[in-house]
Amino acid sequence: MDENESPGSPLVEHGHIPGCEDSWRVREAIVSLCLWNPRGLLNLSEILFPFVWIGGWVAASVWFRRANGRSIIPQRPTNADFLEDWCSGRSLRNYLTRVGGARNCLLVYVSDGQLVVTPRFPFTLLFLPELFGLDIRVSTASIASVEPVRRLWSRMLRVSFESAVLAPIELKLHDERRFLDSLGRRAQVGLGRASTAPLKPRRSFRLIFFRLFMMVWGTGALTAALSGLPEDYRFRRDGVETVGVFDSHTGVLGDRNDRGVLSYSVRGDRFHLTSLQGNGVYELGGTAKLFYMPDKPEDAREAANLLFNLMWLLLGIVALALSILGGWIARRIWR
């Protein structure tokens, strides 16, 4: 930075770094090229087409369900003889429905002499219920048989109907005996298996979702940390320590995406490094420690990166621990 320029000058306010390419303007030019130039990577119509296509299918499925008197967001009845939410099942209509089916997204209940099997929102969209044959509302009197069957990893109830139009379905329920009692009949016993009653409370879907989310998030955090820590070690082992000065920034002061830019000198040459410190953390004129490679001074790394990666490492370990031990912790708290 020249002596006549101050941190509050227009050049700094617009994120310009003297002697370096204006990365902000370059990024805007690339985005503009990709979005609007027909010879670029993608034009606007190519970007919008998938969203318009999916939106059209969603709108068509909503219209179809409304026209046939089917609910978009099914509600739990208050006076049901039997009700289980977020169940699994499949239709035996054809090969596609046998292989596909539904996993933890069905609402199953018996109320006012009717058996209702319907997906939960948003699985009611995109014609998924019609495609997989899992949107059923029939009278309990039209049920021909309910047969407990074994599958490779689970136990299910096969429900057959008197009408040839309706294909049999298989449902995975927590309380099979209560379901049979709500139908007012005894099920045929198949493959040597009797209907079962629950031995313990059903697992909470919210807890399962929480543990799955913690597993995905923790894996991402650990991946980010373990990919950054070797670089921190390399720069601290082979690099040269110096102090940089925050003499500019990448965006507009006060903007949440604004980040400080460190300036440092090596053998009379000045280099710049975009810092991890964002709005409200860095201060123009402030300093921060960094490391650069002796044979490649422009290749530098801020010392604060180590703390940043250690933080992600700790959070990733905690998240994975919650994912693995979440069930045990929940039983300890709510037993």
C-alpha positions as CSV (number, residue, x, y, z in Angstrom):
1,M,0.0,0.0,0.0
2,D,1.3,3.5,-0.9
3,E,2.0,6.0,1.8
4,N,-0.8,8.2,0.5
5,E,-3.4,5.5,0.9
6,S,-5.2,4.9,4.2
7,P,-7.2,1.9,5.3
8,G,-10.4,3.9,4.8
9,S,-9.6,5.0,1.2
10,P,-12.0,4.1,-1.6
11,L,-9.6,1.5,-3.0
12,V,-9.6,-0.3,0.3
13,E,-13.3,0.1,0.8
14,H,-14.0,-1.7,-2.5
15,G,-11.6,-4.5,-1.7
16,H,-8.8,-3.5,-4.1
17,I,-5.3,-4.7,-3.3
18,P,-2.7,-2.5,-4.9
19,G,-0.3,-4.5,-7.0
20,C,-2.6,-7.6,-7.0
21,E,-5.4,-8.6,-9.3
22,D,-8.8,-7.6,-8.1
23,S,-10.2,-11.0,-7.3
24,W,-13.7,-9.7,-6.4
25,R,-14.2,-8.2,-9.9
26,V,-12.7,-11.4,-11.5
27,R,-15.2,-13.6,-9.6
28,E,-18.1,-11.4,-10.7
29,A,-16.9,-11.5,-14.3
30,I,-16.7,-15.4,-14.2
31,V,-20.2,-15.7,-12.7
32,S,-21.5,-13.3,-15.3
33,L,-19.9,-15.2,-18.1
34,C,-21.2,-18.6,-16.9
35,L,-24.8,-17.2,-16.3
36,W,-25.4,-14.9,-19.3
37,N,-22.9,-15.6,-22.1
38,P,-24.3,-18.3,-24.4
39,R,-20.7,-19.4,-25.1
40,G,-19.9,-19.7,-21.4
41,L,-20.2,-22.8,-19.3
42,L,-23.9,-22.5,-18.7
43,N,-26.5,-20.0,-19.8
44,L,-29.5,-18.9,-17.7
45,S,-32.0,-21.2,-19.4
46,E,-29.8,-24.2,-18.8
47,I,-29.5,-23.4,-15.1
48,L,-33.3,-22.7,-14.6
49,F,-34.5,-25.6,-16.7
50,P,-34.1,-28.3,-13.9
51,F,-35.8,-26.1,-11.3
52,V,-38.7,-25.3,-13.7
53,W,-39.0,-29.0,-14.6
54,I,-39.1,-30.2,-11.0
55,G,-41.4,-27.4,-10.1
56,G,-43.8,-28.4,-12.9
57,W,-43.9,-32.0,-11.6
58,V,-44.5,-30.8,-8.1
59,A,-47.4,-28.6,-9.2
60,A,-48.9,-31.4,-11.4
61,S,-48.7,-33.8,-8.5
62,V,-50.4,-31.3,-6.1
63,W,-53.2,-30.7,-8.7
64,F,-53.7,-34.4,-9.2
65,R,-54.0,-35.2,-5.5
66,R,-56.4,-32.2,-4.9
67,A,-58.5,-33.3,-7.9
68,N,-58.8,-36.8,-6.4
69,G,-59.6,-35.6,-2.9
70,R,-56.2,-36.7,-1.4
71,S,-54.3,-34.8,1.2
72,I,-51.0,-33.1,0.5
73,I,-50.0,-33.0,4.2
74,P,-51.8,-35.9,6.0
75,Q,-52.8,-35.3,9.6
76,R,-52.9,-37.8,12.4
77,P,-56.5,-38.7,13.5
78,T,-57.4,-38.1,17.1
79,N,-59.7,-41.1,17.6
80,A,-57.9,-43.8,15.8
81,D,-58.2,-47.4,16.9
82,F,-54.6,-47.9,15.8
83,L,-52.0,-45.4,14.7
84,E,-48.3,-45.6,13.9
85,D,-46.3,-42.9,12.3
86,W,-43.1,-43.0,10.2
87,C,-43.5,-46.6,9.3
88,S,-42.0,-48.7,6.5
89,G,-43.7,-50.8,3.8
90,R,-44.0,-51.7,0.2
91,S,-46.6,-52.7,-2.4
92,L,-46.4,-56.1,-4.1
93,R,-48.0,-54.7,-7.3
94,N,-44.9,-55.1,-9.5
95,Y,-41.1,-55.5,-9.5
96,L,-40.5,-51.8,-9.1
97,T,-42.8,-51.4,-6.0
98,R,-41.3,-54.6,-4.5
99,V,-37.7,-53.2,-4.8
100,G,-38.7,-49.6,-4.0
101,G,-41.1,-49.2,-1.2
102,A,-41.0,-46.7,1.7
103,R,-38.6,-46.4,4.5
104,N,-39.7,-44.6,7.7
105,C,-42.2,-42.3,5.8
106,L,-45.6,-43.9,6.1
107,L,-48.6,-43.0,8.3
108,V,-50.7,-46.0,9.1
109,Y,-53.9,-45.9,11.0
110,V,-57.3,-47.7,11.5
111,S,-60.2,-45.3,12.1
112,D,-64.0,-45.5,11.6
113,G,-63.8,-48.9,10.0
114,Q,-61.1,-47.8,7.4
115,L,-57.5,-48.7,7.0
116,V,-55.4,-45.8,5.8
117,V,-51.8,-46.1,4.5
118,T,-50.3,-42.8,3.2
119,P,-46.9,-41.2,2.9
120,R,-45.8,-38.3,5.0
121,F,-45.1,-34.9,3.4
122,P,-43.0,-34.3,1.3
123,F,-43.2,-37.9,0.0
124,T,-46.8,-37.1,-1.2
125,L,-45.4,-35.1,-4.0
126,L,-43.9,-36.0,-7.4
127,F,-46.4,-38.8,-7.9
128,L,-44.4,-41.0,-5.5
129,P,-47.5,-42.5,-3.7
130,E,-49.1,-43.4,-7.1
131,L,-45.8,-44.8,-8.5
132,F,-45.1,-47.1,-5.5
133,G,-48.7,-48.0,-4.7
134,L,-48.6,-46.8,-1.1
135,D,-51.6,-44.4,-0.8
136,I,-54.5,-46.6,0.3
137,R,-57.8,-46.0,2.0
138,V,-60.0,-49.1,2.2
139,S,-62.7,-50.5,4.4
140,T,-61.5,-53.0,6.9
141,A,-64.3,-55.3,5.7
142,S,-62.5,-55.5,2.3
143,I,-59.3,-57.0,3.8
144,A,-59.0,-60.6,2.9
145,S,-56.1,-61.6,5.2
146,V,-53.3,-60.3,7.3
147,E,-50.3,-62.6,7.4
148,P,-47.1,-62.2,9.4
149,V,-44.1,-62.9,7.2
150,R,-40.4,-62.9,7.6
151,R,-38.0,-60.9,5.5
152,L,-34.2,-60.9,5.4
153,W,-33.8,-58.1,8.0
154,S,-37.2,-57.6,9.4
155,R,-40.7,-58.9,10.2
156,M,-43.6,-57.6,8.3
157,L,-47.4,-58.0,8.0
158,R,-48.7,-58.8,4.5
159,V,-52.2,-57.3,4.0
160,S,-54.2,-58.8,1.1
161,F,-57.5,-57.3,-0.2
162,E,-60.6,-58.9,-1.7
163,S,-60.5,-56.6,-4.6
164,A,-58.2,-57.7,-7.5
165,V,-57.5,-54.1,-8.2
166,L,-55.6,-53.6,-5.0
167,A,-52.3,-55.4,-4.8
168,P,-51.2,-56.8,-1.5
169,I,-49.0,-54.6,0.7
170,E,-46.4,-55.4,3.4
171,L,-46.1,-53.1,6.4
172,K,-43.4,-53.0,9.1
173,L,-45.3,-52.1,12.3
174,H,-44.1,-51.9,15.9
175,D,-47.2,-53.2,17.6
176,E,-48.6,-55.9,15.3
177,R,-51.1,-57.3,17.7
178,R,-52.8,-54.0,18.3
179,F,-53.1,-53.6,14.5
180,L,-54.8,-57.0,14.2
181,D,-57.1,-56.2,17.1
182,S,-58.1,-52.9,15.5
183,L,-59.2,-54.9,12.4
184,G,-61.4,-57.1,14.6
185,R,-60.0,-60.4,13.2
186,R,-57.2,-62.9,13.7
187,A,-54.4,-63.0,11.1
188,Q,-53.4,-66.1,9.3
189,V,-50.1,-67.3,10.6
190,G,-47.5,-67.8,7.8
191,L,-44.0,-69.3,7.7
192,G,-44.3,-70.4,11.4
193,R,-44.4,-66.9,12.7
194,A,-47.0,-65.5,15.0
195,S,-47.8,-61.8,15.4
196,T,-45.7,-59.9,17.9
197,A,-46.4,-57.3,20.5
198,P,-43.7,-54.7,21.3
199,L,-41.2,-55.6,24.0
200,K,-39.9,-52.1,24.4
201,P,-40.9,-48.6,23.3
202,R,-40.6,-47.7,19.7
203,R,-37.5,-45.8,18.7
204,S,-37.9,-42.1,18.4
205,F,-37.7,-41.0,14.7
206,R,-36.4,-37.6,15.9
207,L,-33.6,-39.3,17.8
208,I,-32.7,-41.4,14.8
209,F,-32.7,-38.3,12.6
210,F,-30.5,-36.5,15.1
211,R,-28.0,-39.3,15.3
212,L,-27.9,-39.5,11.5
213,F,-27.4,-35.8,11.2
214,M,-24.6,-35.9,13.8
215,M,-22.9,-38.7,11.9
216,V,-22.9,-36.8,8.6
217,W,-21.9,-33.5,10.2
218,G,-19.2,-35.0,12.3
219,T,-17.7,-36.9,9.4
220,G,-17.6,-33.6,7.4
221,A,-16.0,-31.8,10.3
222,L,-13.4,-34.5,10.8
223,T,-12.6,-34.5,7.1
224,A,-12.1,-30.8,7.0
225,A,-9.9,-30.9,10.1
226,L,-7.8,-33.9,9.0
227,S,-7.2,-32.3,5.6
228,G,-6.0,-29.0,7.1
229,L,-3.9,-30.2,10.0
230,P,-1.1,-31.7,7.8
231,E,-0.8,-28.4,6.1
232,D,-0.5,-26.6,9.4
233,Y,2.2,-29.0,10.5
234,R,4.1,-28.6,7.1
235,F,4.1,-24.8,7.3
236,R,5.2,-24.8,11.0
237,R,8.0,-27.3,10.3
238,D,9.4,-26.0,7.0
239,G,8.1,-22.4,6.9
240,V,9.4,-19.1,8.1
241,E,7.4,-17.2,10.8
242,T,6.6,-13.6,10.2
243,V,3.9,-11.0,11.1
244,G,1.4,-9.7,8.6
245,V,-0.6,-6.4,8.8
246,F,-4.3,-6.1,8.0
247,D,-4.1,-3.3,5.4
248,S,-7.2,-4.2,3.4
249,H,-10.2,-6.5,3.1
250,T,-12.1,-8.5,0.5
251,G,-15.5,-6.9,0.6
252,V,-17.5,-4.1,2.2
253,L,-16.8,-3.2,5.8
254,G,-19.6,-4.6,8.0
255,D,-20.7,-7.2,5.5
256,R,-20.8,-10.7,6.9
257,N,-18.8,-12.1,4.0
258,D,-16.0,-9.5,4.4
259,R,-12.6,-10.9,5.4
260,G,-9.4,-9.3,6.3
261,V,-6.3,-9.3,4.0
262,L,-2.8,-9.6,5.5
263,S,0.2,-7.9,4.0
264,Y,3.7,-9.2,4.6
265,S,7.1,-8.5,3.2
266,V,9.8,-11.0,2.2
267,R,13.2,-9.7,1.0
268,G,11.7,-6.4,-0.1
269,D,8.7,-7.9,-1.9
270,R,5.2,-7.5,-0.6
271,F,2.7,-10.3,-0.6
272,H,-1.0,-10.7,0.5
273,L,-2.9,-13.4,2.2
274,T,-6.7,-13.6,2.7
275,S,-7.2,-14.2,6.4
276,L,-9.7,-16.5,8.1
277,Q,-10.7,-13.6,10.3
278,G,-14.0,-12.0,9.2
279,N,-16.2,-9.1,10.0
280,G,-15.8,-8.0,13.6
281,V,-12.7,-10.1,14.2
282,Y,-9.9,-8.4,12.3
283,E,-9.1,-4.7,12.6
284,L,-7.4,-2.7,9.9
285,G,-3.9,-1.9,11.1
286,G,-3.9,-5.0,13.3
287,T,-1.4,-7.8,13.0
288,A,-1.5,-11.6,12.9
289,K,1.2,-14.3,12.8
290,L,1.7,-16.4,9.7
291,F,4.2,-18.8,8.1
292,Y,5.5,-18.7,4.5
293,M,7.7,-21.1,2.5
294,P,11.3,-19.9,2.0
295,D,11.4,-21.0,-1.7
296,K,7.9,-19.8,-2.4
297,P,7.1,-16.7,-0.3
298,E,3.6,-16.2,-1.9
299,D,2.6,-19.6,-0.4
300,A,1.6,-18.7,3.2
301,R,-0.6,-19.9,5.9
302,E,-2.1,-18.0,8.9
303,A,-1.1,-19.4,12.3
304,A,-4.7,-19.2,13.4
305,N,-5.5,-22.0,11.0
306,L,-4.2,-24.5,13.5
307,L,-6.8,-23.4,16.1
308,F,-9.5,-23.4,13.5
309,N,-8.7,-27.0,12.5
310,L,-8.4,-28.2,16.0
311,M,-11.8,-26.7,16.7
312,W,-13.3,-28.7,13.8
313,L,-11.5,-31.8,15.0
314,L,-13.0,-31.5,18.5
315,L,-16.5,-30.7,17.2
316,G,-16.3,-33.7,14.8
317,I,-15.3,-36.0,17.6
318,V,-18.1,-34.8,19.8
319,A,-20.7,-35.1,16.9
320,L,-19.6,-38.6,16.1
321,A,-19.7,-39.5,19.8
322,L,-23.3,-38.2,20.0
323,S,-24.2,-40.2,16.9
324,I,-22.7,-43.5,18.3
325,L,-23.8,-43.0,21.9
326,G,-27.0,-41.1,21.3
327,G,-29.3,-44.0,22.1
328,W,-27.4,-44.9,25.3
329,I,-27.4,-41.2,26.4
330,A,-31.2,-40.9,25.7
331,R,-31.9,-44.0,27.8
332,R,-29.8,-42.6,30.7
333,I,-31.7,-39.3,30.6
334,W,-35.3,-40.5,30.1
335,R,-35.3,-43.9,31.7
